[in-house]
């Protein structure tokens, strides 16, 4: 048996041991959870890319917990939207860790995980990530049974488009708050609260544990990024700027 504090990585009848990866932004992080309970969390080096910092962070995390890759019983990964490169790195690393095994993966929305950073959940929560070109990756979530439920679908929006769609009382979270939060609040009023934050692997892990518990895990080969916006080369090839919405399951 290996332990970190009072938490163990021992198996038996305990909830599955889960590794969670968050690489959608510069704030790369990894977390180890037993079910929904956090065992340990590790942040990637802030001055390094996800490609440079992710595997060292995973290694440090597992060593701290006295665990190995063979102990892992499932995975959760942030699938976007976010950095195209970061998402590819996260999924490639995950596929390497899970290679040759039947362990399932929970593909978690980055915006849903970001919504879970909100310090209060009695208001609609609006996660914002920089999509470049003066636009934001955004959605609106309400929390029911402690789970984020979308009331505005994930998409790419200008600040003006968000002003037209957001409720007058809401909580904005994420890196995009620094870019357009004040602009949105100036239009909608003081009922808009601003909380800059980054998505964290612990939130990816909690949402992933719930997905796996209800049978929504997928084989690692089926885990794909959710970019929302297409790469410029693909825009020129297809004439379409955005990905189609995922099919309901």
CORPEPE-V668642 format. One record per pair of residues at least 6 apart in sequence whose ideal C-beta (glycine too) atoms are under 6 Angstrom apart, sorted by the first residue. I is the first residue (numbers start at 1). J is the second residue. Records with the same first field share a line. If there is no record, write none. Layout:
I: J / J
//
This chain:
1: 8 / 10
2: 9 / 66
4: 39 / 40 / 65
7: 39
9: 17 / 65 / 67 / 71
14: 34
15: 34 / 35
16: 73 / 74
17: 34 / 71 / 72 / 73
18: 33 / 74 / 76 / 205 / 209
19: 32 / 72 / 75
20: 31 / 76 / 201 / 204 / 205 / 208
21: 30 / 77 / 90
22: 29 / 78 / 199 / 201 / 204
23: 50 / 86 / 89 / 90
24: 78 / 80 / 82 / 83 / 86 / 87 / 110
25: 82 / 198
27: 198
28: 44 / 50 / 53 / 54
29: 43 / 200 / 201
30: 42 / 57 / 58 / 61 / 201
31: 41 / 201 / 202 / 205
32: 39 / 40 / 61 / 65
33: 205
35: 209
36: 206 / 209
38: 202
39: 65
40: 61 / 64 / 65
41: 202
42: 57 / 60 / 61
44: 53 / 57
45: 53
50: 86 / 89
51: 89
54: 93
69: 97
74: 103 / 104 / 212
75: 94 / 105
76: 106 / 108 / 204 / 205 / 208
77: 90 / 94
78: 108 / 110 / 113 / 204
79: 107 / 225 / 226
80: 87 / 110 / 225 / 226 / 227
81: 137 / 228
82: 110 / 129
87: 225
91: 223
95: 220
98: 220
104: 217
105: 218 / 220 / 223
106: 208 / 211 / 212 / 217
107: 223
108: 204 / 207 / 208
110: 199
111: 127 / 139 / 154
112: 148
113: 199 / 203 / 204 / 207
114: 127 / 174 / 199
115: 125 / 127 / 141 / 148
116: 203
117: 173 / 197
118: 125 / 171 / 173
121: 143
123: 169 / 170 / 171
124: 140 / 142 / 167 / 170
125: 141 / 171
126: 140 / 170 / 172
127: 173 / 174
128: 136 / 138 / 172 / 174 / 176 / 177
129: 137 / 174 / 176
130: 175 / 176 / 179
131: 137 / 156
135: 156 / 158
136: 157 / 176
137: 228
138: 157
139: 150 / 152 / 154
140: 151 / 152
141: 148 / 150
142: 149 / 151
152: 165
156: 228 / 229
159: 180 / 183 / 184
163: 184 / 187
168: 188 / 189 / 191
169: 191
170: 192
171: 193
172: 181 / 194
173: 195 / 197
174: 197
177: 194 / 196
178: 196
181: 194
185: 192
227: 243
228: 243
229: 242
235: 241
//
